[in-house]
Amino acid sequence: MDEVRRPGRPRDAARDDALLDAARQVLLRDGYAGLSMEKVATLARVGKPTLYRRWPSRAALVADAVLHSFLASVPGSPAPGPHATGSQRLADWFRAYAASVGDPHHAAMVLALTAAAAESPHAAESLYRQHTRGQYESLVGHLRAGVASGEFRADADLEAVADALIGSVLYQLLTRTEQAAPARAEHLLQLLLAGLRAPGRPG
């Protein structure tokens, strides 16, 4: 008869939250390059094995720390009115996204998550699954609504537009051009809207 395997000890959610909070504090103080499992363990007053039992690497710890704080708190775009046009929906979403990513506290977290994603395939997959995919699908949904209403061109490459909008914000963050980001983001938005509008539609 096979031996029944006992389940492991359940995870302590309060302890996990405390460890993730310690990781966020170290990130904001020292950045991703200066974060180590030892620093987080010292701040949280636990041994490093406690961290490694939960997260196999620094990148995995950072991915969870950021995804469970910054990304969960990112506000969505304002709810569109019943008569909002495709352009209004798209503009509201993009302005809210750009403002959220550009917040200094959030920016530090996004940079850390980007670095973790570059270091670890697992962190990169978590970033896409828990954040990027949802943001991307929301944006493409607004674009498709504009096409369905006849405001946007039916032959527009909506995925390319979404890539340009999201990518422009992240590029400005990565290249430390946050001061110019609001004006540049708005200019890009207006250019894309002009190119998206169906022939004969007013600007």
C-alpha positions, 0 to 999 in steps of 0.5 A: 500500500502506498504511503499517504503523503502529508501536506506541507505546512501552509504558508503564513500569509502575514509572514509573507506580507512582512517579507514582501514589505521588507523587500520593497523597503530595500528596493526603494532604498538601494534599488534592484542592483543593491538588493540581496536576500541577506539585506531583506532577511536582516530587515525582516529579522529572519534567516535567509533560509526563510526567504529561500523556502518561499522564493528561489531567487532574488528575482522571484522575490522582487517579482512578487514584492512588486506585483503584490503592491504596485501593480495591485494598486495601479488605478484603472482609467476613469469609467467612460461615460455612456456616450464616450467615443473611442478616442475618449476611452483610449485617451482616458486609459492611456493618461491614467496608465502614464500617470501611474507608471510615472509616479516616483514610487511606482517608477522605482518598482517598475524599474526593479520589476523590469530588471528582475524580468531580464534576470529571470524567465520566471519573473518575466512570465509573472510580469506578463501574466499578472500585469502586462497581459491585462493592461494590453488586453484592456487597451486593445479592447478600447481600440476594438470598440473604436473600430466597432463604432466606426470611429477608428480605421478597420484596417488599423494594426491595433496590436501595434498601436498598443505596443507603441503606447505602452512601450513609449511609457516604459521606454521613457521610464527606462531612459530616465526621461520622466520629466518630459514623459507627460508631454511626449506621451500626450504628443504620441497619443494625439499622433496615433489618434490622428492616424487611427481615425477613419476617413471622414471622421472629425478630429 
